[in-house]
Amino acid sequence: MQVRKQNIFNTITGTIKFLLFWFGVIFHAIIICFIPRGKYSVKYMRFFMWCLLKLVGIKIKINGKLSQKRPLLCVCNHISVFEFATMSVAFGASFFGKIDIASYPLVGWIAKKFGVIFIDRRPSHAMDALNAVQTEMARVQHPMFLFPEGTTTNGAYVKEFKSTLFNIVENTPVNIQPIVMKYKMPDGSKISDYDMANHFAYFDNNKMDFGPKCEHPRSAFGQVFHIAVIGGFLVELDVLPVQSFNGMDRKEIAQHLHKLISDKYMESR
């Protein structure tokens, strides 16, 4: 299946969808004001994100089952701006985010409501941040997602994982479940590396180690509009078994998980 070409009809349709997308964001933001932060706000996030994905045309297929063990940290590769909505809809999950996001107008407030756990990566705050994160992880009953590449990619490979992000699980009893995410055409057919980079992925050309560059980089909102115009795509998620990391340090954990996820991802490419 080929990427749907952009023409006047698709552009008009995409524009309508994009306007409805923003109407939905504003409408749901008002409702969120009245929902207390916690399990109910995380559940509402799942419905909220489902509405947005449906509107843009993104479908989800899950292979395997998520563990019922808690606390559960899910580790996944990262391709575009849609992962946060995808994992919320697929698994009722929330995420780890940079502490900077907490101070963003509106975005930071919504993220807090949706159960995002913020990580302060400054060395001087490392111990306090670690204790706070571990306390929060022990409390929540929903899975938490971590994207250890630290950035989105062009989809041609899985970038090396940042080992510092695994401080939160080093020598702690947290269940870790790797998940491999693949983008496909709506009918399930493969997407070429060129089309992935130029239509579906969202990334910084300067941060890629290899693979195609994006010829016409877009903003995050520009990417949402573009996906609405070309008709969406399918996100396929392979849920791998829970992993044991007894006796491993953060670097060993990062390397082991990267190999698992990268090997499975490249096998499908």
C-alpha positions, 0 to 999 in steps of 0.5 A: 500500500502506498502513502496517500498522496496529498491533494485538495480533497485530502488537505480539506479533510485533514484540515477539518480533522485537525480543527476537530482535534483542537476542539477536542483538546480544549473540550476535554481540558475543561472536563479534566479540571473537575477530575482529581489527579489519580487513577480516575484522571489516568483512566480519563486520559485513556478515553481522551487519547482514544478520541484523538487517535480515532480522529487522526486515523491511528489504529492499534494492534497488540501482540501479547499481554501486559503483565498484571504485576505491579509496580510495572515499568514498560520500556519501548522504542520511540518514533513519533509524537503519538506514542504517549496517546498510543500507550495510554489507549493500549494499556491505560498507562502513564509516563516518565517525563523531564522535570522541565515539562512540569513548568510548561503552561497548560501542558505541564498541568495536564501531564500532572493530571494524567499521572506523569512522573517527572524526573529531575536529571540534575546530578545535584538532585539525583538522590532526592529525585530517585527517592521520589520516583521510587515512592511514586512507582510503588504507589501507582497501580497503572503501568508506567512507560519509559522511552530510553532512547531519549528522543524520537527517531526516523524509524530505521533503527533503535537508538542506544538507550540512555543508561542514566534513565535506569537509575530508577530501577537499579537495585529496586524490585520493579517489574520491567516489560519490554515492548516493541513498537512498529509503524505500518500502513493502515492495511498492515503492510510495511512502510519503507524507510524513506516513507517512514522518515518523510511521512510517519516519524517525527525526529531531528535530522541532526540526532540520527546516527544513520538512515534517511533524513526528513526532506521537509521537517515539520513541527509536532503539530504539523506532524499531527496535521500531516498524518490526518491528511495522509489518512493515519497508520497502524501501530503494532505493539509486540509485548515481550515477557517480563525481564529479570535484572537481579544483580545488574547495574543500570548500564547492563540493564540498558544494554540488555533491553536495547538488544531485546527491543532492537533485535525484535524491531529490526527483524520486522523491518 
